Amino acid sequence: MNEAAWATTRAGLEADGYFENVDYGIDGFVDGPDGSDESYPARGFVWNDGILDCASYPGILRFVSALQS
């Protein structure tokens, strides 16, 4: 996904209640809105270098080598 496509996708996510959340230590993590299902406490996305990664919990993103500092 190129940067322009990500900007459009991110705008749509934000319109649905997603927001950038730095609390998990993952740059650019876009956190999903709270819902009634607490088994997915911080599901969201992170876009990095043309790749959009989705996670049901941001803690697993630390294992994505492209996201490691």
mmCIF file as gemmi writes it, N, C-alpha and C atoms, coordinates in Angstrom:
data_model
loop_
_atom_site.group_PDB
_atom_site.id
_atom_site.type_symbol
_atom_site.label_atom_id
_atom_site.label_alt_id
_atom_site.label_comp_id
_atom_site.label_asym_id
_atom_site.label_entity_id
_atom_site.label_seq_id
_atom_site.pdbx_PDB_ins_code
_atom_site.Cartn_x
_atom_site.Cartn_y
_atom_site.Cartn_z
_atom_site.occupancy
_atom_site.B_iso_or_equiv
_atom_site.pdbx_formal_charge
_atom_site.auth_seq_id
_atom_site.auth_asym_id
_atom_site.pdbx_PDB_model_num
ATOM 1 N N . MET Axp A 1 ? 0.851 -1.165 0 1 0 ? 1 A 1
ATOM 2 C CA . MET Axp A 1 ? 0 0 0 1 0 ? 1 A 1
ATOM 3 C C . MET Axp A 1 ? 0.901 1.233 0 1 0 ? 1 A 1
ATOM 4 N N . ASN Axp A 2 ? 0.719 2.09 -0.985 1 0 ? 2 A 1
ATOM 5 C CA . ASN Axp A 2 ? 1.554 3.287 -1.019 1 0 ? 2 A 1
ATOM 6 C C . ASN Axp A 2 ? 1.054 4.315 -0.006 1 0 ? 2 A 1
ATOM 7 N N . GLU Axp A 3 ? 1.826 5.383 0.149 1 0 ? 3 A 1
ATOM 8 C CA . GLU Axp A 3 ? 1.522 6.375 1.177 1 0 ? 3 A 1
ATOM 9 C C . GLU Axp A 3 ? 0.172 7.062 0.955 1 0 ? 3 A 1
ATOM 10 N N . ALA Axp A 4 ? -0.161 7.343 -0.303 1 0 ? 4 A 1
ATOM 11 C CA . ALA Axp A 4 ? -1.455 7.981 -0.598 1 0 ? 4 A 1
ATOM 12 C C . ALA Axp A 4 ? -2.616 7.061 -0.236 1 0 ? 4 A 1
ATOM 13 N N . ALA Axp A 5 ? -2.491 5.777 -0.561 1 0 ? 5 A 1
ATOM 14 C CA . ALA Axp A 5 ? -3.54 4.815 -0.217 1 0 ? 5 A 1
ATOM 15 C C . ALA Axp A 5 ? -3.668 4.684 1.291 1 0 ? 5 A 1
ATOM 16 N N . TRP Axp A 6 ? -2.523 4.685 1.992 1 0 ? 6 A 1
ATOM 17 C CA . TRP Axp A 6 ? -2.566 4.601 3.454 1 0 ? 6 A 1
ATOM 18 C C . TRP Axp A 6 ? -3.255 5.835 4.036 1 0 ? 6 A 1
ATOM 19 N N . ALA Axp A 7 ? -2.977 7.018 3.509 1 0 ? 7 A 1
ATOM 20 C CA . ALA Axp A 7 ? -3.612 8.24 4.012 1 0 ? 7 A 1
ATOM 21 C C . ALA Axp A 7 ? -5.133 8.153 3.874 1 0 ? 7 A 1
ATOM 22 N N . THR Axp A 8 ? -5.601 7.633 2.753 1 0 ? 8 A 1
ATOM 23 C CA . THR Axp A 8 ? -7.044 7.471 2.535 1 0 ? 8 A 1
ATOM 24 C C . THR Axp A 8 ? -7.616 6.425 3.491 1 0 ? 8 A 1
ATOM 25 N N . THR Axp A 9 ? -6.926 5.3 3.629 1 0 ? 9 A 1
ATOM 26 C CA . THR Axp A 9 ? -7.369 4.238 4.533 1 0 ? 9 A 1
ATOM 27 C C . THR Axp A 9 ? -7.392 4.728 5.968 1 0 ? 9 A 1
ATOM 28 N N . ARG Axp A 10 ? -6.337 5.426 6.364 1 0 ? 10 A 1
ATOM 29 C CA . ARG Axp A 10 ? -6.252 5.926 7.742 1 0 ? 10 A 1
ATOM 30 C C . ARG Axp A 10 ? -7.375 6.923 8.026 1 0 ? 10 A 1
ATOM 31 N N . ALA Axp A 11 ? -7.672 7.799 7.068 1 0 ? 11 A 1
ATOM 32 C CA . ALA Axp A 11 ? -8.763 8.757 7.256 1 0 ? 11 A 1
ATOM 33 C C . ALA Axp A 11 ? -10.086 8.022 7.481 1 0 ? 11 A 1
ATOM 34 N N . GLY Axp A 12 ? -10.303 6.935 6.75 1 0 ? 12 A 1
ATOM 35 C CA . GLY Axp A 12 ? -11.505 6.137 6.946 1 0 ? 12 A 1
ATOM 36 C C . GLY Axp A 12 ? -11.539 5.476 8.31 1 0 ? 12 A 1
ATOM 37 N N . LEU Axp A 13 ? -10.394 4.953 8.745 1 0 ? 13 A 1
ATOM 38 C CA . LEU Axp A 13 ? -10.314 4.346 10.076 1 0 ? 13 A 1
ATOM 39 C C . LEU Axp A 13 ? -10.598 5.383 11.154 1 0 ? 13 A 1
ATOM 40 N N . GLU Axp A 14 ? -9.995 6.564 11.017 1 0 ? 14 A 1
ATOM 41 C CA . GLU Axp A 14 ? -10.211 7.614 12.012 1 0 ? 14 A 1
ATOM 42 C C . GLU Axp A 14 ? -11.678 8.042 12.05 1 0 ? 14 A 1
ATOM 43 N N . ALA Axp A 15 ? -12.324 8.057 10.891 1 0 ? 15 A 1
ATOM 44 C CA . ALA Axp A 15 ? -13.753 8.388 10.843 1 0 ? 15 A 1
ATOM 45 C C . ALA Axp A 15 ? -14.584 7.338 11.591 1 0 ? 15 A 1
ATOM 46 N N . ASP Axp A 16 ? -14.065 6.112 11.673 1 0 ? 16 A 1
ATOM 47 C CA . ASP Axp A 16 ? -14.742 5.023 12.387 1 0 ? 16 A 1
ATOM 48 C C . ASP Axp A 16 ? -14.323 4.932 13.851 1 0 ? 16 A 1
ATOM 49 N N . GLY Axp A 17 ? -13.512 5.884 14.321 1 0 ? 17 A 1
ATOM 50 C CA . GLY Axp A 17 ? -13.141 5.92 15.732 1 0 ? 17 A 1
ATOM 51 C C . GLY Axp A 17 ? -11.746 5.427 16.064 1 0 ? 17 A 1
ATOM 52 N N . TYR Axp A 18 ? -10.958 5.051 15.066 1 0 ? 18 A 1
ATOM 53 C CA . TYR Axp A 18 ? -9.575 4.646 15.326 1 0 ? 18 A 1
ATOM 54 C C . TYR Axp A 18 ? -8.728 5.885 15.6 1 0 ? 18 A 1
ATOM 55 N N . PHE Axp A 19 ? -7.641 5.711 16.356 1 0 ? 19 A 1
ATOM 56 C CA . PHE Axp A 19 ? -6.78 6.842 16.694 1 0 ? 19 A 1
ATOM 57 C C . PHE Axp A 19 ? -5.356 6.342 16.899 1 0 ? 19 A 1
ATOM 58 N N . GLU Axp A 20 ? -4.371 7.235 16.699 1 0 ? 20 A 1
ATOM 59 C CA . GLU Axp A 20 ? -2.986 6.841 16.924 1 0 ? 20 A 1
ATOM 60 C C . GLU Axp A 20 ? -2.756 6.734 18.421 1 0 ? 20 A 1
ATOM 61 N N . ASN Axp A 21 ? -2.156 5.618 18.839 1 0 ? 21 A 1
ATOM 62 C CA . ASN Axp A 21 ? -1.94 5.347 20.253 1 0 ? 21 A 1
ATOM 63 C C . ASN Axp A 21 ? -0.471 5.01 20.461 1 0 ? 21 A 1
ATOM 64 N N . VAL Axp A 22 ? 0.234 5.863 21.193 1 0 ? 22 A 1
ATOM 65 C CA . VAL Axp A 22 ? 1.662 5.653 21.439 1 0 ? 22 A 1
ATOM 66 C C . VAL Axp A 22 ? 1.921 4.862 22.718 1 0 ? 22 A 1
ATOM 67 N N . ASP Axp A 23 ? 0.875 4.501 23.442 1 0 ? 23 A 1
ATOM 68 C CA . ASP Axp A 23 ? 1.033 3.802 24.718 1 0 ? 23 A 1
ATOM 69 C C . ASP Axp A 23 ? 1.688 2.431 24.591 1 0 ? 23 A 1
ATOM 70 N N . TYR Axp A 24 ? 1.669 1.846 23.415 1 0 ? 24 A 1
ATOM 71 C CA . TYR Axp A 24 ? 2.207 0.501 23.234 1 0 ? 24 A 1
ATOM 72 C C . TYR Axp A 24 ? 3.644 0.494 22.722 1 0 ? 24 A 1
ATOM 73 N N . GLY Axp A 25 ? 4.22 1.669 22.498 1 0 ? 25 A 1
ATOM 74 C CA . GLY Axp A 25 ? 5.607 1.747 22.054 1 0 ? 25 A 1
ATOM 75 C C . GLY Axp A 25 ? 5.829 1.358 20.607 1 0 ? 25 A 1
ATOM 76 N N . ILE Axp A 26 ? 4.794 1.414 19.799 1 0 ? 26 A 1
ATOM 77 C CA . ILE Axp A 26 ? 4.903 1.07 18.387 1 0 ? 26 A 1
ATOM 78 C C . ILE Axp A 26 ? 4.554 2.319 17.586 1 0 ? 26 A 1
ATOM 79 N N . ASP Axp A 27 ? 5.547 2.892 16.93 1 0 ? 27 A 1
ATOM 80 C CA . ASP Axp A 27 ? 5.332 4.111 16.165 1 0 ? 27 A 1
ATOM 81 C C . ASP Axp A 27 ? 4.247 3.915 15.119 1 0 ? 27 A 1
ATOM 82 N N . GLY Axp A 28 ? 3.282 4.814 15.103 1 0 ? 28 A 1
ATOM 83 C CA . GLY Axp A 28 ? 2.234 4.796 14.095 1 0 ? 28 A 1
ATOM 84 C C . GLY Axp A 28 ? 1.113 3.806 14.329 1 0 ? 28 A 1
ATOM 85 N N . PHE Axp A 29 ? 1.054 3.194 15.515 1 0 ? 29 A 1
ATOM 86 C CA . PHE Axp A 29 ? -0.016 2.237 15.781 1 0 ? 29 A 1
ATOM 87 C C . PHE Axp A 29 ? -1.35 2.962 15.834 1 0 ? 29 A 1
ATOM 88 N N . VAL Axp A 30 ? -2.298 2.521 15.027 1 0 ? 30 A 1
ATOM 89 C CA . VAL Axp A 30 ? -3.64 3.092 14.982 1 0 ? 30 A 1
ATOM 90 C C . VAL Axp A 30 ? -4.56 2.121 15.704 1 0 ? 30 A 1
ATOM 91 N N . ASP Axp A 31 ? -5.032 2.542 16.85 1 0 ? 31 A 1
ATOM 92 C CA . ASP Axp A 31 ? -5.798 1.715 17.772 1 0 ? 31 A 1
ATOM 93 C C . ASP Axp A 31 ? -7.282 1.758 17.432 1 0 ? 31 A 1
ATOM 94 N N . GLY Axp A 32 ? -7.939 0.621 17.574 1 0 ? 32 A 1
ATOM 95 C CA . GLY Axp A 32 ? -9.372 0.552 17.314 1 0 ? 32 A 1
ATOM 96 C C . GLY Axp A 32 ? -10.179 1.095 18.468 1 0 ? 32 A 1
ATOM 97 N N . PRO Axp A 33 ? -11.394 1.503 18.183 1 0 ? 33 A 1
ATOM 98 C CA . PRO Axp A 33 ? -12.259 2.008 19.255 1 0 ? 33 A 1
ATOM 99 C C . PRO Axp A 33 ? -12.636 0.891 20.222 1 0 ? 33 A 1
ATOM 100 N N . ASP Axp A 34 ? -12.906 1.268 21.45 1 0 ? 34 A 1
ATOM 101 C CA . ASP Axp A 34 ? -13.341 0.288 22.439 1 0 ? 34 A 1
ATOM 102 C C . ASP Axp A 34 ? -14.688 -0.293 22.03 1 0 ? 34 A 1
ATOM 103 N N . GLY Axp A 35 ? -14.814 -1.567 22.284 1 0 ? 35 A 1
ATOM 104 C CA . GLY Axp A 35 ? -16.076 -2.235 21.989 1 0 ? 35 A 1
ATOM 105 C C . GLY Axp A 35 ? -16.502 -3.074 23.168 1 0 ? 35 A 1
ATOM 106 N N . SER Axp A 36 ? -17.563 -3.807 22.999 1 0 ? 36 A 1
ATOM 107 C CA . SER Axp A 36 ? -18.063 -4.632 24.099 1 0 ? 36 A 1
ATOM 108 C C . SER Axp A 36 ? -17.261 -5.917 24.262 1 0 ? 36 A 1
ATOM 109 N N . ASP Axp A 37 ? -16.505 -6.324 23.249 1 0 ? 37 A 1
ATOM 110 C CA . ASP Axp A 37 ? -15.707 -7.551 23.312 1 0 ? 37 A 1
ATOM 111 C C . ASP Axp A 37 ? -14.311 -7.223 23.818 1 0 ? 37 A 1
ATOM 112 N N . GLU Axp A 38 ? -14.069 -7.456 25.097 1 0 ? 38 A 1
ATOM 113 C CA . GLU Axp A 38 ? -12.788 -7.098 25.694 1 0 ? 38 A 1
ATOM 114 C C . GLU Axp A 38 ? -11.693 -8.12 25.414 1 0 ? 38 A 1
ATOM 115 N N . SER Axp A 39 ? -11.964 -9.144 24.624 1 0 ? 39 A 1
ATOM 116 C CA . SER Axp A 39 ? -10.925 -10.101 24.277 1 0 ? 39 A 1
ATOM 117 C C . SER Axp A 39 ? -9.975 -9.498 23.242 1 0 ? 39 A 1
ATOM 118 N N . TYR Axp A 40 ? -10.336 -8.372 22.679 1 0 ? 40 A 1
ATOM 119 C CA . TYR Axp A 40 ? -9.477 -7.648 21.744 1 0 ? 40 A 1
ATOM 120 C C . TYR Axp A 40 ? -9.299 -6.223 22.265 1 0 ? 40 A 1
ATOM 121 N N . PRO Axp A 41 ? -8.449 -6.027 23.271 1 0 ? 41 A 1
ATOM 122 C CA . PRO Axp A 41 ? -8.385 -4.732 23.952 1 0 ? 41 A 1
ATOM 123 C C . PRO Axp A 41 ? -7.802 -3.593 23.122 1 0 ? 41 A 1
ATOM 124 N N . ALA Axp A 42 ? -6.979 -3.872 22.158 1 0 ? 42 A 1
ATOM 125 C CA . ALA Axp A 42 ? -6.341 -2.787 21.406 1 0 ? 42 A 1
ATOM 126 C C . ALA Axp A 42 ? -6.058 -3.238 19.982 1 0 ? 42 A 1
ATOM 127 N N . ARG Axp A 43 ? -7.067 -3.726 19.324 1 0 ? 43 A 1
ATOM 128 C CA . ARG Axp A 43 ? -6.854 -4.172 17.954 1 0 ? 43 A 1
ATOM 129 C C . ARG Axp A 43 ? -6.621 -2.961 17.08 1 0 ? 43 A 1
ATOM 130 N N . GLY Axp A 44 ? -5.748 -3.134 16.106 1 0 ? 44 A 1
ATOM 131 C CA . GLY Axp A 44 ? -5.467 -1.987 15.262 1 0 ? 44 A 1
ATOM 132 C C . GLY Axp A 44 ? -4.484 -2.302 14.152 1 0 ? 44 A 1
ATOM 133 N N . PHE Axp A 45 ? -3.907 -1.249 13.618 1 0 ? 45 A 1
ATOM 134 C CA . PHE Axp A 45 ? -3.067 -1.332 12.44 1 0 ? 45 A 1
ATOM 135 C C . PHE Axp A 45 ? -1.818 -0.488 12.616 1 0 ? 45 A 1
ATOM 136 N N . VAL Axp A 46 ? -0.782 -0.88 11.906 1 0 ? 46 A 1
ATOM 137 C CA . VAL Axp A 46 ? 0.394 -0.023 11.779 1 0 ? 46 A 1
ATOM 138 C C . VAL Axp A 46 ? 0.878 -0.134 10.333 1 0 ? 46 A 1
ATOM 139 N N . TRP Axp A 47 ? 1.111 1.009 9.718 1 0 ? 47 A 1
ATOM 140 C CA . TRP Axp A 47 ? 1.599 1.055 8.336 1 0 ? 47 A 1
ATOM 141 C C . TRP Axp A 47 ? 3.071 1.428 8.398 1 0 ? 47 A 1
ATOM 142 N N . ASN Axp A 48 ? 3.899 0.652 7.714 1 0 ? 48 A 1
ATOM 143 C CA . ASN Axp A 48 ? 5.336 0.907 7.724 1 0 ? 48 A 1
ATOM 144 C C . ASN Axp A 48 ? 5.922 0.482 6.392 1 0 ? 48 A 1
ATOM 145 N N . ASP Axp A 49 ? 6.522 1.423 5.708 1 0 ? 49 A 1
ATOM 146 C CA . ASP Axp A 49 ? 7.254 1.133 4.478 1 0 ? 49 A 1
ATOM 147 C C . ASP Axp A 49 ? 6.41 0.367 3.456 1 0 ? 49 A 1
ATOM 148 N N . GLY Axp A 50 ? 5.16 0.79 3.309 1 0 ? 50 A 1
ATOM 149 C CA . GLY Axp A 50 ? 4.292 0.195 2.302 1 0 ? 50 A 1
ATOM 150 C C . GLY Axp A 50 ? 3.525 -1.04 2.731 1 0 ? 50 A 1
ATOM 151 N N . ILE Axp A 51 ? 3.714 -1.464 3.958 1 0 ? 51 A 1
ATOM 152 C CA . ILE Axp A 51 ? 3.046 -2.671 4.439 1 0 ? 51 A 1
ATOM 153 C C . ILE Axp A 51 ? 2.113 -2.297 5.583 1 0 ? 51 A 1
ATOM 154 N N . LEU Axp A 52 ? 0.883 -2.781 5.503 1 0 ? 52 A 1
ATOM 155 C CA . LEU Axp A 52 ? -0.103 -2.547 6.552 1 0 ? 52 A 1
ATOM 156 C C . LEU Axp A 52 ? -0.232 -3.828 7.364 1 0 ? 52 A 1
ATOM 157 N N . ASP Axp A 53 ? 0.149 -3.75 8.625 1 0 ? 53 A 1
ATOM 158 C CA . ASP Axp A 53 ? 0.027 -4.897 9.53 1 0 ? 53 A 1
ATOM 159 C C . ASP Axp A 53 ? -1.173 -4.688 10.433 1 0 ? 53 A 1
ATOM 160 N N . CYS Axp A 54 ? -1.908 -5.748 10.639 1 0 ? 54 A 1
ATOM 161 C CA . CYS Axp A 54 ? -3.083 -5.731 11.504 1 0 ? 54 A 1
ATOM 162 C C . CYS Axp A 54 ? -2.795 -6.637 12.698 1 0 ? 54 A 1
ATOM 163 N N . ALA Axp A 55 ? -3.253 -6.221 13.866 1 0 ? 55 A 1
ATOM 164 C CA . ALA Axp A 55 ? -3.022 -7.041 15.053 1 0 ? 55 A 1
ATOM 165 C C . ALA Axp A 55 ? -4.235 -6.968 15.969 1 0 ? 55 A 1
ATOM 166 N N . SER Axp A 56 ? -4.579 -8.103 16.543 1 0 ? 56 A 1
ATOM 167 C CA . SER Axp A 56 ? -5.661 -8.119 17.518 1 0 ? 56 A 1
ATOM 168 C C . SER Axp A 56 ? -5.168 -7.584 18.857 1 0 ? 56 A 1
ATOM 169 N N . TYR Axp A 57 ? -3.86 -7.576 19.042 1 0 ? 57 A 1
ATOM 170 C CA . TYR Axp A 57 ? -3.237 -7.005 20.234 1 0 ? 57 A 1
ATOM 171 C C . TYR Axp A 57 ? -1.878 -6.442 19.818 1 0 ? 57 A 1
ATOM 172 N N . PRO Axp A 58 ? -1.578 -5.184 20.091 1 0 ? 58 A 1
ATOM 173 C CA . PRO Axp A 58 ? -0.344 -4.574 19.585 1 0 ? 58 A 1
ATOM 174 C C . PRO Axp A 58 ? 0.935 -5.211 20.112 1 0 ? 58 A 1
ATOM 175 N N . GLY Axp A 59 ? 0.878 -5.908 21.234 1 0 ? 59 A 1
ATOM 176 C CA . GLY Axp A 59 ? 2.065 -6.544 21.779 1 0 ? 59 A 1
ATOM 177 C C . GLY Axp A 59 ? 2.711 -7.534 20.821 1 0 ? 59 A 1
ATOM 178 N N . ILE Axp A 60 ? 1.917 -8.141 19.949 1 0 ? 60 A 1
ATOM 179 C CA . ILE Axp A 60 ? 2.494 -9.108 19.007 1 0 ? 60 A 1
ATOM 180 C C . ILE Axp A 60 ? 3.258 -8.424 17.875 1 0 ? 60 A 1
ATOM 181 N N . LEU Axp A 61 ? 3.015 -7.131 17.687 1 0 ? 61 A 1
ATOM 182 C CA . LEU Axp A 61 ? 3.724 -6.421 16.612 1 0 ? 61 A 1
ATOM 183 C C . LEU Axp A 61 ? 5.214 -6.289 16.889 1 0 ? 61 A 1
ATOM 184 N N . ARG Axp A 62 ? 5.631 -6.44 18.125 1 0 ? 62 A 1
ATOM 185 C CA . ARG Axp A 62 ? 7.071 -6.368 18.422 1 0 ? 62 A 1
ATOM 186 C C . ARG Axp A 62 ? 7.829 -7.534 17.783 1 0 ? 62 A 1
ATOM 187 N N . PHE Axp A 63 ? 7.094 -8.569 17.343 1 0 ? 63 A 1
ATOM 188 C CA . PHE Axp A 63 ? 7.72 -9.703 16.687 1 0 ? 63 A 1
ATOM 189 C C . PHE Axp A 63 ? 7.782 -9.545 15.167 1 0 ? 63 A 1
ATOM 190 N N . VAL Axp A 64 ? 7.226 -8.466 14.646 1 0 ? 64 A 1
ATOM 191 C CA . VAL Axp A 64 ? 7.298 -8.187 13.208 1 0 ? 64 A 1
ATOM 192 C C . VAL Axp A 64 ? 8.64 -7.485 12.972 1 0 ? 64 A 1
ATOM 193 N N . SER Axp A 65 ? 9.536 -8.172 12.297 1 0 ? 65 A 1
ATOM 194 C CA . SER Axp A 65 ? 10.902 -7.653 12.155 1 0 ? 65 A 1
ATOM 195 C C . SER Axp A 65 ? 10.965 -6.285 11.509 1 0 ? 65 A 1
ATOM 196 N N . ALA Axp A 66 ? 10.083 -5.988 10.574 1 0 ? 66 A 1
ATOM 197 C CA . ALA Axp A 66 ? 10.103 -4.692 9.895 1 0 ? 66 A 1
ATOM 198 C C . ALA Axp A 66 ? 9.746 -3.539 10.842 1 0 ? 66 A 1
ATOM 199 N N . LEU Axp A 67 ? 9.12 -3.829 11.972 1 0 ? 67 A 1
ATOM 200 C CA . LEU Axp A 67 ? 8.717 -2.791 12.904 1 0 ? 67 A 1
ATOM 201 C C . LEU Axp A 67 ? 9.71 -2.615 14.048 1 0 ? 67 A 1
ATOM 202 N N . GLN Axp A 68 ? 10.72 -3.439 14.094 1 0 ? 68 A 1
ATOM 203 C CA . GLN Axp A 68 ? 11.71 -3.351 15.154 1 0 ? 68 A 1
ATOM 204 C C . GLN Axp A 68 ? 12.698 -2.249 14.852 1 0 ? 68 A 1
ATOM 205 N N . SER Axp A 69 ? 13.04 -1.471 15.88 1 0 ? 69 A 1
ATOM 206 C CA . SER Axp A 69 ? 13.981 -0.354 15.706 1 0 ? 69 A 1
ATOM 207 C C . SER Axp A 69 ? 15.402 -0.855 15.598 1 0 ? 69 A 1
